[in-house]
């Protein structure tokens, strides 16, 4: 099957696929753009390291909850209106983050900013379900996954560059400007992709039934949990790397950004190779390779926490950890969505919630020993990758190919 939209689906324009990718990107970038300035933020607001890292946790929790809330609402009321509300809220809360006088207010603002960012992610997924079907839908979700993960790596790189010319407040002001630009683009280029006749009428009871179907399916849980735990490892890395590389190894913000640039390149390459490998060889095998590569990276970080290691060991370990997550994302997303094309939006919402939710749980543990040790980062990442490997065991050896059926089934319209 070619990557073409179903001819009867509304709302597909030449610019819509690119806009959907953009909506997937701005949520993760808002999470970690300011990471290079996190030490300065911690000092200026007089916060403990673990408290400052709650600004990351709050955003991750918001990204998780935002997807769970916005997905069902958009199924019932349409995509465009919910998206506009989310983007406007994003602009307002980004400005509030820039003006926050205390770390407590910043944490609260980051929670709401995450909720708004989650709207963009889930609307992109749901709109993709509206305009694509069958194998094209699965491949579209694979691209969203890779691009969203890549944004999590590019964010600190861009933040490191901007830190050379502004402080952490300026970074949040920059996000407000970006949000305003996205708002203009949405107003001009995002059509309503869900006509009233296709909207769900079962309300929250139908949503709960769909979620119950998903969480009682062991293969779905295996794919989703393996992704969730791997993302917990990579978000722990994003939360802790700034203190490790700048605080322990003395990298400047620009040098820190260059280190993340290396990971960005690796993430892009590994993500592209993973999709091809899964298609031509084995979806399960590719996922297993991703877990194994991430395990090598986590093991290197643990080793650096147990004994002094040169900088290159840490850099290579971080590169392997990010690369392993990139390898795992396309096959895990395919396995999670293959059996549920009729509720792919709900399945994608749950997948996103688990990714960001487990990331929010893992991130604070990186700072429990302060900013002077790599050991917590090593322990968290090794534990997360081990749990991902255990979740992989829930997957059967074989599953059917992605179903070539419409994105909407009659049951969802009942």
N, C-alpha and C positions, 0 to 999 in steps of 0.2 A: 504494500500500500504506500502511496506517495504521501508526502506531508502537505496535503491539500485540505482546505476546509470543506465541510459538508455543504453542498450547494444550497440546501434549504435553511441554513442557519443564518440569523440576522446579524448585523452589526459588524461584519468583518470588513475593515478598510485596509489600505496599504500600510498605514501607520500604526494600526492597532497592535500587531505583534510586538513591535519595538516599544510601544507605550507600556504594554503588559510587563515586559522585561524591566523597564524603568521602575514600575510600581513595586516589583519584587526587590529591587536594589536599595531603594531609599530607606526602608525599615532597618535592614542590617547595618547600613552605613551610619545611620543615626546612633546605633548602639555603640560603635567603636571608633568613630572619627576622632573623638577627644582622648583616646587612650594615651597617645604620646604626651599629653598635657596632664594626665592623671596625677603624677607626683606633685606638680605645681598646684593643682586644684586642692589636693590633700593638705598641702602646707598653708595655702591662703585661707582656707575655711577652717583650719585648726582641727581637722578630723583625723581619727585613727585610720590606718591603712585598711583595715577590714570594714570600717564604716564607709569610707570613700568607695570601696568596691561594691557597696550596696547600690550605688548609682548604676552599676552594670546589671546587677541582679534585678533591680526594679524595672529596667528597660526590657530585660529578657522576659520577666513575668508578664509585663504589659503586652509584649509581642505575642506571647502565647494566648493570653485571654482575649486579646483583640481579634485574633483569628477565629476563636470559638464563638465569639459574639457576632462578629460581622458576617461570617459565612451564612448562618441560618437567616439572619435579617435580610441579607441580599437575596437569598432564595425566595423570600416572601414578598419583599418590597421593591426588588430590582437592584441592579448593580450601581448605576450612575449616582443616584441620590446618596446612598450609603458611602460611596467613595468620596463624594464632595464633602460630606460631613467629616470624614476621617482626615482628609488633607487639610481642611480648615483648622481642625483641632491640632494637627501636627504643627502648623505654622505658629499657632498661638502658644503651644507648650514649648516649642523650641525657643521662642522669645523669652518665655518665663524662665527657662533654664539659664539663659544668658544673664538674666537679671537677679538670679537667686542669691540672697545675702547669706544663707545658711545651708549647710549640707543637708539638713532635714527637708527643707523646702525643695532643694535640688532633687533629692530622692523621690519626693512626691511628684514633681514635675516630670521626672524621667519615667515614672510609672505610666502617667497619662500619655506622654510622648510615645512610649512603646505601644500602648493600646491603639493609638492613631496609626503608627507604623504597621501594626498587624493588619489593619484594614486594607492597606495597599497590597500586602502579600496575598491575603485570601481572595480579594476581588480579582487579582490577576489570575489566580488559580481557577476561580469560579467562571470568569469570563472566558478563559480558555476552554472550559467544559462547554460553554454555550456555543462556541464557533468551531470547535474541532470535535472529531469523533474517532473511535477505534484506535488504531495504532498511531495516528497523527496526534491524538490527545495524549497518549502515553509519552511520545517523544517530546511533545511540548512541555509536559511536566518535568521531564528530564532536563530540558534546557533551563527552565525556571530554577530548578534545584542547583544546577552548576553555577548559574549567574548569581543566585542569592548567596551561595557559599563563597563565591569569588569576591562579592561585595564585602563580606566580613573580613577578608584579607586586605582588600584595597583600602578600606576605611582608615586603618592606622597609617598606611602609607601616605594617603592624602592629608591626614591629620598632622603627620610629621612635617610635611612640606609647609602646611599652613602655620604650624607652630613657630616657624622661623620668622613670621611676620605678624602674628597676633597671639593673644593668650587664650586660655580655655573658654572665656566668655565670648571671644570673637569666633571661636569654632561653633558654638551654639547659634550665634547670630548668622553665621554662614549657612547652617542647616535651615534656619527660618527663611532665608532668601531662596535656598534650593526648594523648600516646600512651596513658597509662593510661585516659583517658576513652574513647578509640577501642577499647581492648581490652575494656572493659565492654560497649560497644555491639555489638562483633562477637560476643561471647559470647551476648548476648541476641537479636540480630536477624539474624545471618548464617547461613543454613542451608547445608548442603552442596548445591551446585548441580550437581555432577558425580557421578552415580551410578556404582558400580563397572562396570556394563555398558558405560558410555561412555568409560571410561578407556583410554588408549593402552597397547598391549602390545608395541610395537616398540622401546621403550626409547630409548637415546640414538642408536642407528643410524637409527631413524625420524625423530628430531629433526634429525639431520644431513642426511638426505635432503630434508626439508622446507626447511631453510635453503639447501641447494644449489639447489633449485628457485627460490627467491626471488632469490638473489644472481646468478643467471644470466639473469634477466629484465630487460632494459634498461628497459622502462617502469616497473617497480617500483623499480628503482634510481634512475631519474630523479625519481620522486616522493619517495622516502625521502631521497635526498641533498640535494634542494632544501630539504626541511624541516630536515635536519641542519645544513646550512650557515647557514640563517636562524636556527636556534636557537643556533648558535655565536655569531652576531652579538649576539643578545639576551642570552645569558649573559655575553659579554664586557662588554656594557653593564651588566648587574647587578653584575659584579665591579668595574668601573671607575667607575661613576657616583658611588659614595659618596665616593671620593677626589676626583673632579672637582668635585662640587657642594659638598662640605663643606670639602675641603682647598684648592681653588683659588678657588672663589667664596664661601666662608665661610658657607654655609648651616648653620643649627643642625640637630640631629637632627629636630626637629619640622618645620622648613621642608623638610628633605630628604624627610620622610615625606609632606608635602603635595604635593611635586613628583611623587612616585610615585603619590599618589592621583589626580592628573590622568591619569597614564598608565593607571591601573587603569580609570578611566571610559572612556578611549579604547579600551582593549583590549576591554572588554565590548561597547561599541557596534560597533566594527569587526568583532568576531567574529560578532555577531548578524547584521549586515548581509551579511557574507561568505556565510553559509549560504544566505540567501535569494537573493543574487545568483547564486551558483553553481547553485542549483536552477532559477531562472527564466531565466538567460541562458547562461552558459558556465562549466564547471568549470575548463577550461584558462585561459580569459580572466581569471577571478577570481584564480587563482594568479599569473598574470603581473602583475596589478595589485598584488597583495601584494608581490611582489618589487620592483616599481618604487617603491612607497611606501617600503619599507625602504631602497632605494638612495638615495632623497632624504634620509632621516634619516642614513644612514651618511656621505653626502657632506657634510652639514652639520657632522657631528662632525670629519671630516677638515679641513674649512675652518677650524674653530675651533682645531684643533691647529696649523695652519700660520700663522695670524694671530690676534691677540687679538680676541675676539668678545664682545658683551654676553651676559649670562646668558640672555636670552630665546631667543637663537639655539640655544644648547645645549639648553634645555628643549624647544623645538619639534622639534629634531632627534631627541632621545630619544623624544618622543611619536610621531614618524613611524616611527622604527625599530620600536618596540613595536607600533604599529598595523599596519604592514606584515606582521609575523609573525602577528598575529591574523587578518588577511585571508587569509593563505596557508594557515593550518592546516586548516580544514574541507575545502577542495578537494584539498589534497595528501593528506590522510588517506583521502578517498574514492578517489582515483586509486590509492593504494597498496594498498587492501584490496578494490577492486571485483572483481578477477579471482581472488581467493583466499578465498572464504567458507568453504571446507572447512578451511583452516588460518589463519583470521583471527587466532587467538590467537598463533600463531608469528609471523605477519607483523607484528602489533602489537608483539610483544616486540622484533623487529628494528628496527622504526620507533623505538620508545622508546630502544633502546640507541644508535642512531645520533644521535638528538637530544641525549641527555645526554653521550654519549661525545665528540662533536665540541665540545660546550660545554665539557667538561673540558679539552680540548686548547687551546681558544682563550683561556680565562680567564686563565692565568698570563701570557700575552704582554702583557696590558694593563698589568702592573706592571713591565715591564722597565726603564722609565725613571724608576722611583720614583713618588711621588705628586704631582709638580709639573708634569706635562705631560698634555695631552689627546691629543697626537699618536698614541701607541700605540693608544688606543681607536679613533681615527679610522681608522688603518691596518688594524687587525684587522677592524673591522666592514665597511669597504669591500671588503676581500679576501674576507670570508665571503659577502657578498651577491653579489659577482661570481661566485664559485664556485656559488652557488645558481642564478644565471641560466644558467650553463653547464650545470648539471644539468638544468634545465628543457628544454634542447634534446633530451635523450634521450626525452622524452615524445612519442608520436605525436599527431597532430592530433585523432584520434578514438579513443575506446575505448568498449567496450560498457558499457551501464548495469549497475549493481550486480546481480549475479545473485540471483534470488529463490529460493534453495535453502537447505536446512537448514544450520545452522552446522557440523554434523558430517557428514563423508562416511564411507562405509564403509571407505575406505582407511586412515583414521586409527585405526580400531579393529582393524585386522588384526594 
